[in-house]
Amino acid sequence: MRRLLPFTALVAGVLFVGCNDKETPKAQSNRSGTGTEATSSSKKHDAWWCSEHGIPEDDCLMCKFSEEDLKKKGDWCEKHEYAKSQCFACNPELRERFAKLYRDKNKGKEPPEPKENPAPANPKK
């Protein structure tokens, strides 16, 4: 009986500590196709503009879906390995359309150069 009380207290303590549920972060994926929302731990996706891909974050398919998901939807550019509907190399007019959104929201300031979206072969200057 003397051993039962400390053992019970130990079990209760472990259960109490184990029940301290912390908020679980959203499921995220890198572009390996393991989830539906994308990011890596080094990328920040809480701003309005996705500087990696050069479009508004809410519209960014490369951040929201994996390569596999985009291929299943038929929205994949094999040549540039990018979401076909947002590939600046295939659709140069998209770059200007998204840049205009950025300028309108940021008082004429030019958007940062996208780090991962392929540039058009002959960009207009």
PARO-845881 format. One record per residue (C-alpha): residue in one letter; z, y negated, x. Coordinates in nm, 3 decimals. Layout:
BEGIN
   type         z         y         x
      A         Z         Y         X
...
This chain:
BEGIN
   type         z         y         x
      M     0.000     0.000     0.000
      R     0.074    -0.236     0.290
      R    -0.282    -0.190     0.418
      L    -0.441    -0.241     0.077
      L    -0.334    -0.605     0.039
      P    -0.486    -0.730     0.370
      F    -0.799    -0.525     0.306
      T    -0.838    -0.676    -0.042
      A    -0.787    -1.026     0.097
      L    -1.051    -0.960     0.364
      V    -1.305    -0.834     0.109
      A    -1.234    -1.130    -0.122
      G    -1.279    -1.372     0.170
      V    -1.611    -1.216     0.270
      L    -1.735    -1.229    -0.088
      F    -1.623    -1.589    -0.127
      V    -1.803    -1.700     0.189
      G    -2.109    -1.494     0.102
      C    -2.138    -1.666    -0.237
      N    -2.187    -2.008    -0.083
      D    -2.550    -2.026    -0.198
      K    -2.754    -2.287    -0.020
      E    -3.075    -2.422    -0.168
      T    -3.360    -2.199    -0.060
      P    -3.662    -2.387     0.078
      K    -3.995    -2.340    -0.103
      A    -4.209    -2.052     0.009
      Q    -4.451    -2.184     0.266
      S    -4.730    -2.033     0.460
      N    -4.920    -2.109     0.765
      R    -5.290    -2.046     0.743
      S    -5.238    -1.674     0.792
      G    -5.252    -1.611     0.417
      T    -4.892    -1.510     0.355
      G    -4.811    -1.765     0.084
      T    -4.951    -2.022    -0.152
      E    -4.809    -2.343    -0.016
      A    -4.888    -2.429     0.338
      T    -4.711    -2.590     0.626
      S    -4.576    -2.502     0.958
      S    -4.234    -2.616     1.064
      S    -4.389    -2.891     1.277
      K    -4.590    -3.045     0.991
      K    -4.437    -3.285     0.745
      H    -4.574    -3.271     0.392
      D    -4.362    -3.523     0.208
      A    -4.586    -3.827     0.241
      W    -4.868    -3.945     0.016
      W    -5.136    -3.899     0.285
      C    -5.214    -3.576     0.470
      S    -5.296    -3.701     0.819
      E    -5.396    -3.352     0.937
      H    -5.678    -3.327     0.684
      G    -5.757    -3.691     0.595
      I    -5.698    -3.681     0.220
      P    -5.410    -3.742    -0.024
      E    -5.148    -3.468     0.011
      D    -5.160    -3.378    -0.359
      D    -5.535    -3.308    -0.331
      C    -5.523    -3.122     0.000
      L    -5.641    -2.765    -0.052
      M    -5.581    -2.677     0.313
      C    -5.211    -2.753     0.267
      K    -5.179    -2.583    -0.071
      F    -5.371    -2.259    -0.016
      S    -5.432    -2.003     0.253
      E    -5.773    -1.923     0.396
      E    -5.773    -1.598     0.197
      D    -5.700    -1.782    -0.128
      L    -5.983    -2.028    -0.068
      K    -6.225    -1.746     0.016
      K    -6.131    -1.565    -0.306
      K    -6.203    -1.884    -0.499
      G    -6.540    -1.921    -0.324
      D    -6.431    -2.250    -0.166
      W    -6.463    -2.169     0.205
      C    -6.704    -2.310     0.464
      E    -6.766    -2.026     0.711
      K    -6.941    -2.258     0.956
      H    -6.648    -2.500     0.992
      E    -6.365    -2.267     0.879
      Y    -6.244    -2.518     0.624
      A    -6.219    -2.566     0.246
      K    -6.584    -2.617     0.151
      S    -6.508    -2.871    -0.123
      Q    -6.320    -3.089     0.129
      C    -6.518    -3.030     0.450
      F    -6.618    -3.370     0.590
      A    -6.880    -3.210     0.817
      C    -7.064    -3.064     0.516
      N    -6.990    -3.355     0.278
      P    -6.969    -3.680     0.480
      E    -6.946    -3.885     0.158
      L    -6.606    -3.724     0.090
      R    -6.463    -3.882     0.402
      E    -6.557    -4.228     0.279
      R    -6.431    -4.154    -0.074
      F    -6.088    -4.053     0.055
      A    -6.082    -4.338     0.309
      K    -6.142    -4.584     0.023
      L    -5.840    -4.441    -0.162
      Y    -5.630    -4.492     0.151
      R    -5.755    -4.851     0.198
      D    -5.691    -4.934    -0.169
      K    -5.333    -4.809    -0.147
      N    -5.262    -4.962     0.196
      K    -5.401    -5.315     0.160
      G    -5.727    -5.253     0.345
      K    -5.575    -5.065     0.636
      E    -5.801    -4.790     0.774
      P    -5.679    -4.430     0.740
      P    -5.580    -4.236     1.052
      E    -5.843    -4.002     1.192
      P    -5.796    -3.653     1.047
      K    -5.670    -3.409     1.310
      E    -5.808    -3.089     1.157
      N    -6.090    -3.177     0.916
      P    -6.425    -3.137     1.099
      A    -6.612    -3.464     1.144
      P    -6.972    -3.511     1.030
      A    -7.236    -3.443     1.295
      N    -7.375    -3.798     1.266
      P    -7.092    -4.020     1.142
      K    -7.191    -4.362     1.005
      K    -7.052    -4.651     1.205
